[in-house]
Amino acid sequence: MAKFIFVSGGVISSLGKGIACASIGRILESRGLSVTLMKFDPYINVDPGTMNPYQHGEVYVTDDGAETDLDLGHYERFTHARTTRFNNVTSGQVYNSVIAKERRGDYLGKTIQVIPHITNEIKDRVKKVAEVSGADIVIVEIGGTVGDIESLPFLEAARQFRLDMGFDNVLYIHLTLIPYVKSADELKTKPSQHSVGTLREIGIQPDILICRTEKPLSSEIKEKISLFCNIKKEAVIQALDATTIYQIPIDFKNQILDEIIVSHFHLICKYSELGDWEKSVVEKVLSPKNKVSIALVGKYITLQDAYKSIYESLIHAGIYNDTKVEINRVDCEDLEKSNPHKLLKDVSAILVPGGFGYRGIEGKIKAIKFARENKIPFLGLCLGMQCSVIEFSRNVCGLTNANSTEFRPKTKHPVISLLEEQKKVKDLGGTMRLGAYPCRIKKKSLAFSLYRKEQISERHRHRYEFNNKYRKLLEHKGMVFSGIYPKANLVEIIELKDHPYFIAVQFHPEFKSKPDQPHPLFRGFIKAALERQNKLSL
């Protein structure tokens, strides 16, 4: 039978529960255990797919086409778990399901209540993930902060889980903050005491406390936390601010967090030091031999989490190339108002990510033109590919008014147009081309040299596609269509001849990159950036 770990958070939000869960998953995998991870999100939205990136950050897409919380990206990057639509549960999904059952008469006329109907629905979803994944351990992250009214049904379901499954099969971890008061030169434990007290009022006594702190916790402070929070001293885990998130599994491992968990579950498994992770990932991040500067030209650059998977993928490619990747965030609206030479002349490479809406599009197109004309390594993702097609059509093919029907519905040259299957869609949520689709790669292309295979699978999230009516013209002018979705003859990858590295894709490769397995497109991108940087340094 699977074992279950529920991770809650207290004091303040954004403490890093997702990173903590992913790190716990990593150290348990190192012991030979299989894991899967879930995220409970207390908002009423069915999923984050229709939410503004400034509200929620990146929307992470799974192979089966679910639009999910960005923490699922952390889970997949740190572990071997492959998440699905079942691994992200929102209040909206839960209530929607319960109401649908009530409308069908599934409850046989009973009064529908939060307890037991909502909590049973939540518990059933956890059991479903355990059953489908077949994992030894299911790690469940409860979103929000203890004390929030929205997350109470999830916490109540977690409380009931130990009654249902047995004490030895369920473990509770609470992530909290130990603030440092500079004027007093003291670490304060009172907020954590109150947070644990609130959790205990709900009926959950945490077995492990992970304490975020910017200063090391002394033995005396750990004893105080242990006494007032009713937790064993060795189960008070220090989570110091780290230079890289990939250091955190090692920090947890050094405090025998894995051993505490394994002992609670009475599991017998192998021992591991995480040496490969430390040598192949952490040391490369902390002590790289080289350095490059990447301009990310986007419209959501003021929020770190809006392009989370892209930033991490660049770091992964840097690890592979033994290179520190400095990301220069360029607002595409600023580019619309200025000369791109001013903002982009000193960078090693340029990346244009995905997005929606017309705001900033002309700035992205200017950046792409600058990369093309000045032979600067370029990578375009989703909307970045569409903007590349528009730029090439306008400035190389002479189609002055070329555009996407997303931005100009009656454009004279709709080189990017709405997918045929999307023309009758009215609801915005979960209706795009989503999830994994196959792509056939042309031999003797840049894409083939990177992937080293003819058939690949990548994840999508978009409504608009390249218009095949313009394929012959663009090919004649030098654009290479090196990746095609064979079933519908849709363009997936474009390249340019006579350019050191110019490639753009309709999909999102950032969703499949890991620190110890960087994605081929990012790996080649950073390699090309390094080659350019070395030439600039001569």
GUTOR-110162 format. One record per residue (C-alpha): residue in one letter; x, y, z. Coordinates in pm, whole numbers, plus 50000, padded with zeros to 5 digits. Layout:
N
AXYZ/...
//
This chain:
538
M500005000050000/A501205035149921/K502355058650196/F501155094750205/I502915127250299/F500875159350337/V502845191850327/S501245223950457/G502625259150498/G502335286050761/V503185321750866/I503415336050512/S502835324550155/S505545317949894/L507835299550133/G508635273349869/K506415243549951/G506675231949590/I510485231649602/A510395214549941/C508035187349813/A510135182049500/S513305179749712/I511695154449944/G510685134549638/R514265135449512/I515835122449834/L513235094849863/E513885084149503/S517565081949591/R516585055549846/G515045034249572/L511445044749637/S509055055349362/V507185087749425/T504425108749277/L503395143749383/M500105162849395/K499125199249441/F495945210949615/D495005246149501/P492285263249707/Y491045287249438/I487615282649276/N488975283448918/V488745248948762/D492385252648654/P494895281148607/G494475280848228/T492395312548208/M494315331448478/N496625360648402/P500335351648453/Y500575381348690/Q497895364748904/H499215329448909/G502535327248727/E503295301248463/V500715275748353/Y502445241948343/V501145216948085/T501255179248129/D501515152747857/D497805145347881/G496915181747816/A496105194648165/E496765231248244/T498175229748596/D499985248148871/L503645256948812/D504685235449110/L504075204448897/G507035216848694/H509215215049005/Y507955179749073/E508895167548725/R512255185648717/F513445171249050/T512025136149024/H511135109248773/A507425113948840/R505305120248530/T502325141148635/T498865141148478/R495595160348515/F494935140248833/N498005154949006/N496565190149039/V493335194149232/T491555227649270/S488545237049480/G486775244749153/Q487315209249027/V486155193949355/Y482975214449388/N482235210649017/S482455172849048/V480335170849362/I477645193549216/A477575173048894/K477065141149098/E474275157849296/R472545168548972/R472695132648844/G471195119749169/D474295100249271/Y473805109749639/L470275095449649/G468635126949784/K471075133350069/T471945168550186/I475345177050031/Q477845191250281/V481525200350300/I481935171050540/P481705143750424/H481005149950054/I483635175949964/T486315159950184/N485485125350045/E485905138549690/I489325152349784/K490415119849948/D489195099549650/R491405120449421/V494475113349635/K493705076149632/K493175077749254/V496675092249201/A498155065249425/E496345038349229/V497145051948880/S500815059448954/G501555028049154/A504045049149353/D505445038649690/I504935073749830/V502425100949738/I503505136149839/V500605160649859/E501255198149873/I498395218050026/G498365252649869/G497795284450066/T498675292050426/V497275275550739/G494545298450867/D493195306650521/I489485298550500/E489865285850141/S492185257050229/L490185243350525/P488435215350328/F491815202650203/L493315203250554/E490255185350692/A490605158650422/A494295154950513/R493315151150882/Q490815123950798/F493345105550583/R495305093150884/L492085079451038/D491265061650711/M494715048150623/G496345043050963/F498935062651163/D501995045851009/N500815052150652/V500375089950674/L502885116950769/Y502415154550812/I505085180250731/H504625217350804/L506775243750631/T507105275550831/L509215307150869/I511655316551144/P512055354151088/Y515275372151177/V514855405651354/K517935425451260/S517615452451527/A517525426151801/D519885402151621/E517465373951701/L515595346051529/K511955345351641/T510085312451683/K506725326751796/P505175328851443/S505945291951391/Q504475283151729/H501255301051635/S501185284351294/V501565249651441/G498945258751703/T496485267951426/L497215235051251/R496625215751575/E493285233351623/I492285218651286/G493275184451420/I496695179351257/Q499825175051467/P502815178351230/D505435150951252/I508155172051087/L508715209551084/I510745224950800/C511905259550903/R512775285550639/T515465308250779/E518205331850665/K520335323650973/P521355289051100/L519195274951379/S521135268651701/S520585237451909/E518795258752169/I516335272751912/K515605237751783/E514945226052139/K512555255252193/I510665247751872/S510555210951965/L509105218352309/F506485243952207/C505435226651883/N505435191052024/I507875178351761/K511015157451810/K514155178951797/E515675158651510/A512455164451316/V512995202251323/I514645206850981/Q516535238450896/A515885252350547/L518485279450497/D518265302650199/A520215285049922/T522265298449631/T520465273949403/I517255254449458/Y519095223149345/Q521125224449669/I518005218749881/P517765180549843/I521345178049967/D520605201050264/F517625179350355/K519665147850309/N522395160750541/Q519775164850814/I518585128650764/L515105139850658/D514825109250436/E515715086650729/I513045102750950/I510415097150681/V511505061450604/S511515052850976/H508025066751028/F506715044750748/H508755014550869/L510255010450522/I513384990750450/C515255005550155/K518755012350026/Y520955041150143/S522195068449908/E524385099449941/L523045119149640/G526625121649516/D525715121549147/W523205149949197/E525755170649388/K528545165449135/S526605167148807/V524135194448903/V524955215149213/E528695218949163/K528165228948799/V525645255748902/L527855269849177/S531215268948995/P530775272248617/K533785278648392/N532005301048141/K529355328348129/V526765339947874/S524085366647870/I520655357347734/A518065383747647/L514585370847723/V512215393947536/G508825389847702/K505725407647822/Y505515393248176/I509115398848283/T508295417148608/L507015384548759/Q509695358148813/D507235329048801/A505655338548466/Y508505321648273/K509625297748547/S510205266848331/I512125287148071/Y514445301948332/E515095267348477/S515655252248131/L518305278548060/I520005269448389/H519855232548295/A521495239647959/G524095260448142/I524875230748365/Y525425209048057/N527715235147896/D529485243448225/T528235278948186/K526595304848408/V523525318448231/E522775354648309/I519215363248204/N518655398648083/R514885404548100/V513845428147821/D510305442147817/C509005438647461/E507015470847502/D510275489547571/L511645475447245/E508695489647057/K509765524447164/S513535521547117/N516315509546890/P516905472046953/H520645477946915/K520565497547241/L518995469047441/L520355438147262/K523785446147120/D525815430647403/V523865398347460/S525105363647368/A521705351647242/I518025361247225/L514975341347335/V511345350847264/P508845330947476/G505135323947443/G502205345647545/F498825358547437/G497465391447303/Y498815419347086/R500545439547360/G504295440547294/I504165419446976/E505905445246758/G508745446547012/K509165408846987/I509235411546607/K511945438346626/A514045415946852/I513695386746609/K514695408546314/F517745420446509/A518745384246586/R518265373446224/E520165402246065/N523045402346315/K523485364346325/I522745362946698/P521665328346826/F517885328046857/L515275305347011/G511535311846969/L508875293647170/C505195291147070/L504245327847012/G507985333346957/M507765310346654/Q504675328146524/C506395361946557/S509395347546371/V507135338046080/I505565372646078/E508975389846082/F510355368245800/S507215372945591/R507335410645625/N511045417345593/V512315389245368/C509285378945163/G507935414145110/L504525407245267/T504385441145439/N501065435545614/A501725399645725/N500275392246067/S498395367446283/T494605366946282/E494885367546662/F496095403546636/R494595414746303/P491575392946213/K491315408445865/T495015410645786/K495845408845413/H498435381445474/P497355358345761/V500615338745784/I499455327346131/S495795317646159/L493345300646392/L493385262746398/E490405248746206/E489295229546515/Q489295262046717/K486885281646498/K483755269346677/V485215271147028/K483465295447263/D484725285747611/L488305296647682/G489205271747957/G490905239247856/T490005242947487/M493365250447324/R495605225347150/L496995210947471/G499415183647574/A501795160547391/Y501715156747012/P504185138446787/C506475156946549/R508425142846252/I511845159146205/K513515164045870/K516955148445838/K519935171045769/S518315198945970/L519445217446282/A516555201746472/F517695166746374/S521265174046480/L519925184646822/Y517335157446887/R519225130046696/K515955112846609/E513245115846345/Q510215112846574/I509735133346891/S506875142747125/E506445177447276/R503805195947478/H501605223147329/R499435251847450/H498115273847169/R495185281746939/Y496945295846630/E499185278546373/F501335285846072/N499195290245760/N500335263945509/K499225285945218/Y502445305545266/R504805275845307/K506165274944950/L506905312144944/L508765311845276/E510685280345176/H511735297044854/K513115326345054/G515185304145284/M512995292845573/V513285255945661/F510245237445795/S512105210245980/G509385196846210/I505865186646107/Y502895171546295/P502205144146039/K498525137446109/A497405173146022/N500485185245831/L501005213446085/V504335231846111/E506035225446444/I509655237146388/I511145264046165/E514815272246100/L516805296545888/K519665287845655/D523005305745683/H522525314246049/P524585300546343/Y521485291246546/F518005302846451/I515265278846548/A511695284146665/V509075259046772/Q505275259046812/F505495237547127/H506915243247475/P510195224247517/E510755240347858/F508205216448008/K510455186347948/S513835198748070/K515555186248386/P518785197448558/D520445163948483/Q518675159948145/P518605194147972/H516355197747670/P518195194747336/L516935228447204/F518105247347512/R521345227547525/G522175237547167/F520995273247229/I523425278747517/K526215261847323/A525655286247034/A525475315347280/L528795304647431/E530435302847088/R529225338147011/Q530375350647351/N533835336047295/K534065354046959/L532985386947119/S535675382747385/L538505379547132/
//
